[in-house]
């Protein structure tokens, strides 16, 4: 981690170095310019401050150019700038050369500052980790403080209210709301209780925690995030690779063209040597593709930093670029569009013993009525000591409805049928149709039809009764995540052409979810290798396909897709290793922001490229036809570089927001 931190701080030190160089060059240039306007006997002294400009600023330009030539056997943009400045001095225009060195140094300073800003997310994350951790023994007694680098798995730490958690681990005792926005990007604190995972760098609010450490400092989720962002910033986008390959031959071409412009007019067209050399130096300046070189990295690195701030980790500039090309998305269902756990979705309360009428209610529509609450209270009392997954769903629903839950006596579990117990002296039971028959109860006329309807949606149904009377029934299903439907609709608004759901679940359950979110296609009952085949088929008929999953059984499909997006990857090593984009939280709406960031990055790179190439061509044409003063050429060239860098930095702005369903006449965000 120390090495990682040093790499993070390097851009800041480079920015400070270039700033010092720029200030010295500015002072020398100002003094030289002032002396140049004085009488002739004093103007000769302008060479003294301008020599300082060439020595301090030109040395760095020459050094960077030499390193590029020595290490990579190619000429760089720095070489062109150094040659232009030297040429200006050679033809008797040292001040114009000084202006070029100053603006080039200023441009370098601002570029390094911009890149350092895009890396600020990493340095901020490094600052999140506390320096010390408070150790406790098995009884929870404090035993002293140690540096976080020395914490070992198996040790226990105490986290007081308001403190940052110093290591990844599992809560042993205590409870607290934890702000984990630095890791997952969630804006709302998450309640942590015994058995819940917590992460280094998050903040305990309102309660103390005793945490059993599970990872060393260098292996925490925070450390993984830092490494991912650093690696992403080092990996270049395809457009940047093209520009890198283009730079060397282009530089050679510019040098050859400059020599031709300097010699041919003077030899063949009776143009004064001084005028020819002056125009050649102007050409050398305006033909340097500085703006084009910075066009891609300024946007890509800003986009990566923006995503990291909100728990969206791109593994490289290429993946941010690819996100802007996606027109097809495949979603896993369980754990991605849905919560992946059963929840109470509907309650039926019978109105008479013969089942001639009943009332249906849904918990998500608010407080249940008296009949449904009575059924839920009886079921919760019987299931209070049970351990199966529907028991947990019943108890969670009872707590959500703020019901007082009593405990049933004489609890009995009958495998494959249900459970029963004594509640207020009567035999209460919860189970399937066989359990009802065992208790001598009949379902009546209407419940079987309702049950068939729920089963068609792949929901689990249990009946609740007392003695031989069926009070009603409850249906449990895997519920849709908040904003999942709005996210899918908004992705269409972002330009996604086709959305499909790939799931290993029952076809009825998948079709029901697809109908709710508005997906175009359903593929259900799939094994992991069959998901891979489906992704390949989608890729064959699209510009690019993204696979969104939970990173475990969806890993092969994510690896096959153009872009693999892992949902809720905090603590999931498989997701971090496999996916191209890692969403640290379970917020499905961030998939929409991934696509939005990719499109913005592509749009800004395209803007920068068109502007820089167009501006450079215009300056070249003006220089070769009517001519342009060297000072104006320098300002026009370096000004375009600064504009491109600032345009790229716009990607640092913006944040994810809950997607809304756009109106028919709403303008597209594209």
Secondary structure, 3 states (H helix, E strand, C coil): CHHHHHHHHHHHHHHHHHHHHHHHHHHHHHHHHHHHCCCHHHHCCHHHHHHHHHHHHHHHHHHHHHHHHHHHCCCCHHHHHHHHHHHHHHCCCHHHHHHHHHHHHHHHHHHHHHHHHHCHHHHHHHHHCCCEEEEECCCCCEEEEEEHHHCCCCCEEEECCCCECCCCEEEEEECEEEECHHHHCCCCCEEECCCCEECCCCEEECCCEEEEECCCHHHCHHHHHHHHHHHHHHCCCHHHHHHHHHHHHHHHHHHHHHHHHHHHHHHHCCCCHHHHHHHHHHHHHHCCCHHHHHHHHHHHHHHHHHHHHCCEEECCHHHHHHHCCCCEEEEEHHHHHEEEEEEEEEEEEECCCCCCCEEEECHHHCCCCHHHHHHHHHHHHHHCCCCCHHHHHHHHHHHHCCCCCCCCEEEEEECCCEEEEEECCEEEEEECHHHHHHCCCCCCCCHHHHHHHHHHCCCEEEEEEECCEEEEEEEEEEEECCCHHHHHHHHHHCCCCEEEEECCCCHHHHHHHHHHHCCCEEECCCCHHHHHHHHHHHHHCCCCEEEEECCCCCHHHHHHCCEEEECCCCCCHHHHHHCCEEECCCCCHHHHHHHHHHHHHHHHHHHHHHHHHHHHHHHHHHHHHCCCCHHHHHHHHHHHHHHHHHHHHHHHCCCCCCCCCCCCCCCCCC
